[in-house]
Amino acid sequence: MRISLRRVLRLARNVCMDVQRTVGGWILKMGDKARKFRRLADIWNILSQDDWYLSDIFAGDKLIPLEKIKPPRPRKRTTPSEKQTYPFLTPEEVMRRRNLGLPKGSKIA
C-alpha cells in the first residue's frame, strides 16, 4: 500500500492528531505539542504500530515550539525558455546543408 497524506491524516485524526506540511518535512501536532518529521512515512510507521505511547512520540527533546513552524514554500513557477525560430530554408540552402552533412537546425558560420 502506498503511503499518502490522505491515509496518514485519517490515521492521525483517529487519535486526535493533525499532520501539516512544512519547510523541510512534516509536522505531527496534538494540542500544544508538535514534532517535526522528515518524511510522511516516518509518521505512518509510528502511528500504524499496535502499541505506542504519547511520551515516546512527543518526548521533551523532540518537541518544537509552535511559533517556529513555517508554512511550506510556494513552488516557483518556471518560465518557459525562449523558443528559437529559424527562417524557412530555400531549396538551394537545403541541398547545400545536405552536401555539407549539417543537421537541419544548425547554423552555418
N, C-alpha and C positions, 0 to 999 in steps of 0.2 A: 504494500500500500504506500502511495506517495504522500509524504507529509506536506500539508498545505496550511496556509494561515487559517482558513475556514475550519479545518479539523482541529487545529491547536486551540483556536478560540472557543470552539464548542466544549472541548475538554477543560479548558481553563474556567469558563463560565459556570460549568457544573460544580466547581469548587470555589465559586465566588472570587475569581481572579480575573485579571484583564491582561491582554497582550497588546503591545504597541510597537510599531516600527520606529526606530530612532537612528541617529547618526552612528554608523558602525555596528549595528546589531539590533537586538530586540529587548524590550523591557517587559518583565513579568511583574505586575502590580497586584497588591492586595491591601486595600485601605491606605495607610500612610507608609507602607513598606514597598520598596521597589528593588529589583535586581536586574542587572543587565546581562544578557547572553549574546554571544557572537552569532549563533545560528539558531534558527527556529527548531531544528532537530534536537538541540540540547534541551529546550523547554519540553518538547514532546517526550523525550526519554525520561525526564524526571516525573512528569505528570501521568505518564502511562504505566508507571510501576504500581504494583498492588498495594504496597505499604510505603508511605513516605511521611515525613514529619515537617511541619512548618518551620521548626527550628533548624532543619537541615537546609531547606530552600532559602529562607530569609535569615541566615546567620549574620551576626553583627558585623563581621569583617567583609561580607559580600554585599551589603546594602549600599545603595547610592541615594543621595538626597534628591527629593522630587524636584527641587529647583534646578538641578543640573541636567535634567532630561531635556534634550534638544529635539525639536521635530526633525524629521528626515529632510535632507536637502532636496529641493526640486530638481528634476532631471534637466540637464542642459539640452536645449534644442540645438541640434546640429544644423548648420546651414549647408545646403547642397552646394557642392563645388561648381564653379562656373564651367559650363559645358563649352568646349571649344568647337567652333564650327569652321569648316573648311569650304572654300568655294568649289563649285562643280568643276570637274576637270574636263578639258576639251579632249576629243578623241586622240589628238596628237600627243597630249600630255600623258594619257593613259598608256599609249604604246611606248612612249619614252620610259615611263616608270617600269613597265614590264621588261623592257630590254635591260634596264639597269638592275633589275631584281629588287626593287624597293617595295615595301608593303604599301597598302592603299593609303593609310593615314599619315605616313611620314612626310616630312618636309625636305625639300631639296635645297641645299645651301648654295 
